[in-house]
């Protein structure tokens, strides 16, 4: 008998907040909000489930959160701890199921093989993963697990019960089991796509499931995307599509003592230094760079500079220095650097000129020294005084490497021997 279950999706519940509750006993079972900076004007980047019951969620401002829940406690985010926990969780899951893809800092999935695809076996494996995370990481770091015939449906299944749920969506459950959701609950449908669906008089998930492939292609404006949606709604397992990194960016709100032209300049150079190093680690080159300066009283200033298939730090800093005098005046409070139009290094022509070869070699040497002796051992003079600004932070889709915090892995990741049947 063929089994339609193919994937287990693991979604960590309120990850940043759960880690803080695991780390700090006094926060357990309490409403807490994790904030990036210690000020009243910031917002929550995570909320515990105790806080969510009061309507507090990611993006809720500190003042509003206090009004909704006077007893809420705010915790300053600790990205280093979250990255450490992430890697420990991956190791715990690996001891039960091979992690085929890490989707974000709090999401991952693995493929079911052989008898694991039987419903009972898949459910047992899901509970085994939960038990291993509780044992190796801690009981307050919980996850919801979804099991389904394709990755998308397995992820949707994690939304049925939070926190600490386990849900199976089999092909025999389709499409009825999806009808309980709103359009915006489905991964891949945002505000703009919801409006577009409404323009085609598609207002419920039930109506979406009833659409034929041709109509979905019209809605999404693409035959490929229409076919993908039609297929994944019916439980078909589609081959993974190659992804291409689009940007590398950093932004930073300046502390009061650096809200000057000199301070903003130094922090921008610091962010270029970080972005260029990340670009080389990813083995990409950048063709353009956006510079953005946000002022307290004046409109934002932004400028795009050409880099010409660049991966070395010095060329980027020189391009930035040439653009700097063009900025508008005002007191800066936030700066951002964004490397765009990225190209895989394998697709890039090798440098034709000796000068560029030397710049690339210099960048490689700086990376090696920093890797061996720690970050900022070697840095460009213009960022003096700003070396510790723009610290490494964690977004849900971008996981910093361990060495960005000067953390070294403790050993090889355990692998479970599996027979493919």
N, C-alpha and C positions, 0 to 999 in steps of 0.2 A: 504494500500500500504506500503510495506516495504521500509525503508530508509537505505542507506548504510553508511551515515555519522555517525561516532561514537566518534570522538575526536576533541578537539580544542588544538592547540599547540601555546604557546606564546613564542616568541623569541625577547628579548630586543635588540634594535639596538645600536651597538657601546656603550655598556653599561657603561663602566668606563668613556669614553669621554663624553657621554650624561649627566651623573651625574655631571661631572665637569662643563659642560655648564649650567645645571640647577642651580647649586650652585653659579657660578660666572658669573654675567651678562656680564662682559666685554669679555668673551670667546664665547658668543653665536654667531652662524653663522660664526665662525672663524675656520681656520684649526688648530687643536691642536693634540698633541701626548702625551699620558700618559706614563711616564717612571718610572721605579722602583727606580732608583738612579740618583742623579744630577751630571752626568758626560757625557763626549762626547763619551765614549766607550760603553755606554749601548744602548738598543734598545727599540722601542715602544712596550708596552704591549696592547695598544689600540690606535685607531686613529678615529677622528671624520669623518663624511661623507664629510665634506669640505676638509679634508686632504686626504681622500681616492681618491678623484677625481684627485689628483696629483700622484697616484700610491703608496701612503704610506699605509702600512698595519701592522698588528701585526708581529713583528720580524724585521721590517725595522730599521736599525741603525740610530742613531741621525745624524751622518754626512751625510749619504745618504739622510735622510729626509730633511735636510737643502738644499741640492743640488736640490732635486725635488721641494721643496716649500720653498723659502727663507723667506716667511712671517709666517711660522709655529711657533706656540708657544708651548713650552713643559711644562707639568704640572707634578709635583711629585705625584705619586700614593698615595691615602689615603684609604687603605683597610677598615678601620673602617667605613668610610662614605658609601662605596659600600655595606657592609654587612647590615648597617642600611636601606639603600634604598631597598635592596633585600627583607627584611622582610616586609617593607611597601608595596612593590609591591605585594607580596604574599597575604597580607591582602586585598588589593584593588581587586585582582582577585577573592579572596574567597567570596567577597560580591556579585559577579555575578555568579560564577561557582566554584564548589568545586575543589581544586587543588589535583588531585590524586597522582601526582608525581612531585617533584622538581628535574629536571635533572642536573642542574648546576646553577651557580649564576645568569645567564641571560636566563634560559630556564625552562619551566614548562608546564604541560598539564593537562587537565581535561576531564572527560568522559561526553558525551552528553546523556541525558535521555529523554525518551518519545517524546513529540512533538519537543523538542530541536533538534532532529535528522533531522527534515525537513529542507531543504536547506535554505529557507527564515528565519526560526527561528534561525538556526545556525549562519547565517550571521549577523542577528540583535544582537545576543548574542556577537559575536565577536566585533562589533562596540560598544556595551555597555561596554565591558572590556576596549577597547581603551579610551572611554570617562571617565571611572572611574579612570584609571591610570593618564590621563591628569589632572583631577580635584584634585585627592588626592596626586599625586606625583609631577606633573608639566608638562607643555606642551613640554619641551625639552627632556623628557625621553619617547621615542617612542618605539613602538614594531611592529613587523610583525607577523601576525596571519595566521596560516594554519589550514584548516579544512579538515579532511579526514576519510576514512573508517578504517584505523589503525594508530597507533602512528607514525610509520615510514613515511607513506605518508603525514600525517599531518605536520610532521617536514619538509619534502621535500617541501611542499606547502609554507612554510615561505620563501623559497629562491626565489620565483617567483618575488617578488617585495619588494625591500628594498631601503630606510627605509619606515616604516609606511604603509606597505601593508596588504592586506587581500585576501587570495586566497583559493578557494575550489577545491579539487580534489575528484570527485565522481567516483564510479566504472565505470560509463558510459564514463568517460574521459580516461580510461586506455586502452592500454598503451601509446596512442598517446601523451598525455600531458607531458609524461616524456622524450620524444625523444629530446627535446631542450637541455637537460643537457649533460655535459661531464661525463664520468665514475667517475672521481674524485669528481664531484659535489654531488654524492650520498653518504649519510651517511653510513659509514662502508667500503668504498673503499678508501684505501690509496695508496701510491706509490707502495708498494710491491704487493698489490692485483691487481693494474692496470697492472703491468708487467705480473702477472700470467694470467690475462684475455687476454692480448695480445698474450701470448704463446698459447692460445686456439683460436686465431684469432677472439677474441671478442674485438672490438675497439670502438663501439658506444653503447649507451644505447638502441637503437633500436635492435641491435643484442643481447644484454643481455636479453631483454624482450622476444625475440623469442626462447631462450634456453629452453629445457625441464628440468624437475627436475633431471633427471639422469645426464645430462651434468653439471648442476650447482653443483651437489654433487661432481663430479670429480674435477671441478675448485676449489671449496673450500676445497677439501680433507676431506669432512665430509658429510655423508648423512643428518645429522641433520641440518647443516648450509645450505646445498644446498636446503633442503626443506623449510627452513625459508625464504631464498631469493626468491624462486619460489612463495611462498605464499604471501609475503608482496608486491611483484611487481604486484600481481593480486588483491590487496585490501582486502585480508583475514585478519581477526582480530585474532592474535595468542595470546594464554595465556602468561602472563608475566613469565619470567624465573627467579628463585632466583639468586641473585648475591652474590659473596663472596669477601670480601675485601682482596687484595693481599699484600699490603705494607702500612706502615706508614713511611714517610720520611720527613726530613728537611735538607736544605742546606743553607749556608750563605757565602757570600763574605766578608772576614774579612776587617774591616777598617784598615788603615795604622798602627795605634797604637797597633793593636792586631795581626799583622803579625809576630808573634814570636811563638816558641814552647809553651810557657806558655799561650799566648793568644788563640792559636788554641785549646789547651787542655780545657781551661775554656769554650770556645764557644761550643765545642763538648759535654761537660757535660751539658751545658744549653739545647742543642738540644735533648739530651737523656731524660732530665727532661720533656721537652715538649712532645716528642714522646711517652714516657711511660704513661703520663697522658692522652693523646688522646687514647692510646690503651685501657686503663681501661674504659674510657668513652664509647668506642665502644663495650666493653665487649669481647675483644679478648685477646689472649696471642700470644707471638712471640717465635719462635724456634731458629731463627738466627738473627744476626745483621751485616750489612755491615758498615765498617768505611772507609771513603774516604777522602784523603787529596790531594789537588791540589797545586802544587808548581809553582812559577814564572819561574824558570829556569829548574827544573827537571821534569821527568815524574810523572804522578799521582801515588799515592800509595793507594792501597785498600786492605782490609783484612776482612775476614768473621769469625765471632766468634759464637760459639754455646751457646745458652741461656737455652735450655731445657724447653720449655713451660713456659715462664716467663712473668710476668706482673708487677713486682715491679721494681722501679727505681734503688734501691741500687745494686741489682744483675747485672743490665745492666751496671752501672757505674764501678763496680768491673771488669766485663768482658772487658770493654773498657780499664781500667787501665792496665790490664795484657797484652793487645795487643799493647798498645801505644809504648813501647820500641822497637817493631819490625819494626817501620816505617822507611822509608828512610829519608835522610837528605834533607835540602833545606829550602827556605823561603816560608812558606805557605801563600796562598792568598784566598783559599776557602776550606771549610770543609763540609762534608755531613754525615748524619747518616740515615740508612735505616733499619727498622725492617721488616723482611720477614718471609715467611712460617707461616702465621698467622692461628690461630685456634679459632673458636668460643668458648667462655668460657664455654658454655653449654656442649660442646663436650670434655672438658678438665677434666682429672682426678683431684680430689681435692688433695691438697698437703698432702703428707704422713708424713712429718717431721715437728716437732714443730718450728724449725728454719725458715722454709719457711712460715709457718702460721704467724709468727711474722713479717717477712718482708712484706707480703701482707697486714697485719693490719697496719703497719707503713705507707705504701704507701696510704692506704685508709684514714688515719688520715691526711696526708699531703694534699690530695685532698680536704678534708672537710675544712681544715683551709684556703687553698687558695680560695676555693669557697666562704667562708664567709667573708674573710678580703681582698681579692684581690690577684692577681698573685704575686708570688715570696715573699709572707709573710714568707714562710718556704722554704728553698732551701739548696742544698748540698754545703759544703764549697768550693769544687774545682771550682764552677762556680762563686765565688765571683769576682765582677768587670765586669762580663759578663751577669748580669741578664737582661739587656735591649737589648742585642744583639739578632740577629735572630728574629726580630719582626714578629708577625703574619701577613701573607700575604694571598692574595686571588688568587687562580687559578680558572679557569672557571669550573673545575670539582670538586673541593674541597671547600666547603663553611665552613669557621670557625663558631663555635658556637658563639652566642652573648657574652657569658661570657668570651670568650678568649680576648675580648677587654674591659672586665669589664662593658659591656652594659647589662642592665636588661630589659626584655620585659615590655612594658607599660601596658599590660593587655591581657586578653584572645583574641584569634583570632576570629573575627566575623564569624559566620556560617550562611549560607543561608539554610533555611528549604526547602527541595525539595521532591516532591512526585515521587516515581519510578513507571512508568507506562509501 
